[in-house]
Amino acid sequence: MPSPARSRSGALDFWSALPRDGRWLLSTVVVQFFGRGLTLPFTIIYLHEVRGFPLALSGTLMGLVAVVGLAVTGPAGWLVDRFGARMVILGGLASAVAGCTVIALATTPLVAGLGLALFGVQLGVAWPAVNALVATVVTGELRQRYYGVNFALLNLGIGVGGVVGGFVVDVERPGTFVAAFLVNAATFVVPAVVLLGPLRHLHGRAARPAADAATAAGATTGYLAILRRPEVAWLTALSVVAAFVGYGQMEGGFPAYARQVSEVSTRTVGLAFVVNTCAIVLLQFWVMNRARGHRRTRVLVVMAAIWAASWGLLGLTGLVPGTAAAVVGVLAFHSVFGLGETLMQAALPAVVNDMAPDHLRGRYNAVNSAAFQGGTIAGPVAAGVLLQHGAGGAFVTVIVVGCVALAAMALVLERRVSDVVNGVG
């Protein structure tokens, strides 16, 4: 167990151990995701209440972000391996700047849809490209810690942006929403400046190995060939289930259950997300210190157990709807769930990037990104069907069973990856 002094100095130790390029990459995360937090919770409100689009149409337009993101993920992985991660990231940032600007000025559904689709391009290329670029800059055990710190800073940016946005935007003053989206566009310029300036020497592309070396490593290039590898297939299935029981339900299932079954206020739902952000930011370094030296698959098993406990806790709030106990339970759910998120980010991205051959890292990250997006899209659909029919108990049961399946998949994956990939080699 790390001493208190070591825990307190963990952030400084980590920062000093990072190479210069890694520090530059990490330095823009809070700024970029501050802009995302400034608009993320309020986009559907903007479309419906400010621009006057029907609620159903507004929800459909919002869905374009995920659909386009999923559609471009595969090509993005190929582009990363062919031309380098840096150029793909720059293309995604340019698309995000254009998309946020178009959304800010949109007065018709067609124009708003164009803006959201452009933003979806950024969503689809960011994960495979950024993770691949980081993997070329940060190596070894430090890479695992980088992904965890990046996740904490991401949540900090979104959390602060959401709080600021809550105070600033006002449906009676449409200009406040326009300003928020333009600020969001500007925040994507910051990482672009860093990539075009201090990090212009990076390309994020590995040389393709000689044919005999590639054959010996099983480094085939097509997506189908990659997915036929047993360890990749199991990791992909694990990621789909993790997204389904995790982020897919955070965005759809949790708010719906909290309102319809737990019967808490919308203010409590919003506060729960703040609690989640605080838990992640405060616990990430502690979790990283605990996870170091342990098998990453075992860390994922612990994560699945914690998530199962959190959903069970939320389910109990349905027994005392509309009470102070329900409010406490809803807030506690998000703090426990946040602990599980820190474990996932301390393990899963590192497994993906240590498993991938250098010259295929873009495609491996694209497969994992597509798996997560698929689970995130399916999660709210399943939640909506169950909760619409009043099956709150069945909803929680499905999620808890999914967490059990997630733990089982992690143990199966453990038998198919090397110790190096599992963080103990």
Secondary structure, DSSP 8 states (H G I E B T S, - for coil): ---HHHHHTHHHHHHHHS-HHHHHHHHTHHHHHHHHHHHGGGHHHIIIIIS---HHHHHHHHHHHHHHHHHHHHHHHHHHHHH-HHHHHHHHHHHHHHHHHHHHH--SHHHHHHHHHHHHHHHHHHHHHHHHHHHHHS-HHHHHHHHHHHHHHHHHHHHHHHHHHHHH-BTTBHHHHHHHHHHHHHHHHHHHHHHHTTTTT---------HHHHHHHT---SHHHHHTSHHHHHHHHHHHHHHHHTHHIIIIIHHHHHHHTS---HHHHHHHHHHHHHHHHHHHHHHHHHHTTS-HHHHHHHHHHHHHHHHHHHHHHTTSTTSHHHHHHHHHHHHHHHHHHHHHHTTHHHHHHHHS-GGGHHHHHHHHHHHHHHHHHHHHHHHHHHHHTT-HHHHHHHHHHHHHHHHHHHHHHHTTS-TTTTT--
